[in-house]
Amino acid sequence: MSRVRSEQLFSDAKLVMPGGVNSPARAWGAVGGSPIFFEKAAGSSIWDVDGNELVDYVCSWGPMILGHANPAVIDAAIDAARAGTSFGAPTELEVEMSRRVVDAVPSIEVIRFVSSGTEATMSALRLARAKTGRNKIIKFRGGYHGHEDALLVEAGSGLASQGIASSSGVHPGYAASTLVSEYNDLESVKSLLESNLGEVAAVIVEPIAGNMGVVLPADGFLEGLRGLTHEHGCLLIFDEVISGFRVAFGGAQSSLGVMPDITCLGKIIGGGFPVGAYGASAEIMSEVAPLGSMYQAGTLSGNPVAMAAGIATLDELARPGVYEDLQDTTDKLADGVTNVFAEAGIPVVINRACGLMTVFFSNIQVTDMETASVSDGDAYGRFFHQMVENGVYLPPSQYEAWFISTAHTAKNIKSTLEAVDRSLIA
């Protein structure tokens, strides 16, 4: 597969951007080689600048749940853009979008839109500190919640794939206020809460982890977190930037039945445009300016193009049977990949949720970052490159999720399984 143009563009990009990329996850540091430059996409397919077509399981890291360039989303965005891309003032579209999210997500009564998932999580932490008057937070090893200083401690995702436990440039005071626990380990959370009695403002967690690869919550884990945070007077924050409106219409909380105090959303709710949001009860959100003293602002927050695209996306996702079909597609892909690896005698563990899966090159169950880190990253890297050569684009890291969209067809699944078989033979 020729990638001459991509190689040239990467050489040019390295002269004007750090590492040639605008996000480290795009640099292929975990799998080696030079990243592909893309120029267009439609449905489940994506085309690079050299004209190669690939079946896409990255889906812009999640937001393309309806597939690329969904007509309803594109039409809504174009209509909104023609009327003006940003006013820095209230619009009716913000009200419409807010109502849709509030109606769908069980824990949200009032919402504030921002422009990224990172903004959502950092604002949620500030809100938790404002509400409780406390400074410390608990996060989980391998949990990536954006590049906010306090959260770049033992983070997963791109940091994990580059072997970086935390980021340089983070003030020691921020790091000192962040306590790290183990995912699916309630005793480790309880211990931290008891040894930092009355000091913890919030526990932040992905209800279904997606940044150490897909890891599901153990039975009772989220319920236990809910109980511990109640007992210790701190808030429970669900980072649903990945799981929100992907695993279920109202997010993981609507299917798992555990309600957080604050919910963070992103990716999907913008239909591919830069959007994030955080929301909670009216009482908690009354702390946010202009009602309260917790200041947070953004000129492009709730901009009309993103709101229009988000409304169109949620309207499409609200159609009957969408999530049942997406779960069916996910199961067929995961089951098929499992069978191909089994027939080849290669041990892998596949974790899945609706619209999400990760193939771990490991022979032990993956339940947290420790067990995820045992996976063979080099083997995944070789598999990744073979899959690209066979026309399938996967996440360029062992610690990321494969994203399945409603645009992936039975034909796509069949061709993907054939590509897996050819890649293993090679």
Sequence and secondary structure as in RCSB ss.txt:
>XXXX:A:sequence
MSRVRSEQLFSDAKLVMPGGVNSPARAWGAVGGSPIFFEKAAGSSIWDVDGNELVDYVCSWGPMILGHANPAVID
AAIDAARAGTSFGAPTELEVEMSRRVVDAVPSIEVIRFVSSGTEATMSALRLARAKTGRNKIIKFRGGYHGHEDA
LLVEAGSGLASQGIASSSGVHPGYAASTLVSEYNDLESVKSLLESNLGEVAAVIVEPIAGNMGVVLPADGFLEGL
RGLTHEHGCLLIFDEVISGFRVAFGGAQSSLGVMPDITCLGKIIGGGFPVGAYGASAEIMSEVAPLGSMYQAGTL
SGNPVAMAAGIATLDELARPGVYEDLQDTTDKLADGVTNVFAEAGIPVVINRACGLMTVFFSNIQVTDMETASVS
DGDAYGRFFHQMVENGVYLPPSQYEAWFISTAHTAKNIKSTLEAVDRSLIA
>XXXX:A:secstr
   HHHHHHHHHHTTTSGGG SSGGGG TTT S    EEEEEBTEEEETTS EEEESSGGGTT TT BT HHHHH
HHHHHHHT S  SS  HHHHHHHHHHHHH TT SEEEEESSHHHHHHHHHHHHHHHH   EEEEETT    S GG
G BS  HHHHHTT SB TT  HHHHHTEEEE TT HHHHHHHHHHTTTTEEEEEE SSB SSS B   TTHHHHH
HHHHHHHT EEEEE TTTBTTTBTT HHHHH    SEEEEEGGGGTTSS EEEEE HHHHTTBTTTSSB    TT
TT HHHHHHHHHHHHHHTSTTHHHHHHHHHHHHHHHHHHHHHHHT   EEEEETTEEEEES SS   SHHHHTTS
 HHHHHHHHHHHHHTTEE  SSTTS EE  TT  HHHHHHHHHHHHHHHH 
